[in-house]
């Protein structure tokens, strides 16, 4: 479905020097798979997603979707960004139907499709509200409904829940998993949150610090719908955290200096990990 082969991507920094975001990245994503990209800030996760979206072009290598080279954005791929980007002068219904209107879909049909997707994200009672009348979680639900209304084969999600409180995030995890199970969409999901990645994904791809490369992949073998109390999920979180430890150490040393170490900042007494247990 999505084939990324030996991709390099650099940007010109202020001052004229090159900044290498991605280096020799190869990744295959199957139709209907839910894959999360996880890694330190600046490792190229969003850049890789933008290459699949057609918003950026690789300097070397290839990106194909369904066997066709990605040369720009297309109706088979829709991006859900961290910011909802709803039009403030349009109601939820009109926001969700906006893309369909641009495609020339008739009013009755596009309204029917929009209401169906609004119902899927549990916003039926708020269809006639404007964005300023919604909570952050509701706005992001509306953005997801707008993406689904276009019926893309692939949803590209760039940290869509990062600005939300934990309670709202958990609710949207459940909603997104339900939508994915019902629609069978292919989802490429960027996140910094290990638990979020493990809870939602079939596969978690860990990227190294810049220049970004694929460091390791983890298959999440747990029943769906996911139970957050599943011990398999906790086990996978720990494995992924161990895989990320060296990368996080590199980031800290780059920002704070070689004399700084995350390992040295840990509590020296292992028993301290259990302080408060049983209280």
Secondary structure, DSSP 4 states (H G I P E B T S, - for coil): -EEEEEEEEEEEPTTS-EEEEEEEEEEEE-TT-EEEEE-STTSSHHHHHHHHHTSS--SEEEEEETTEE--S--TTEEEE-SS----TTSBHHHHHHHHHHHTT--HHHHHHHHHHHHHHTT-GGGTT-BGGGS-HHHHHHHHHHHHHHTT-SEEEEESTTTTS-HHHHHHHHHHHHHHHHHH--EEEEEES-HHHHHHH-SEEEEEPSSSB-EEEEEE----SS--TT-HHHHHHHHHHHHHHHHHHHHHHHHHH-TT--HHHHS-S-GGGGGTTTT-
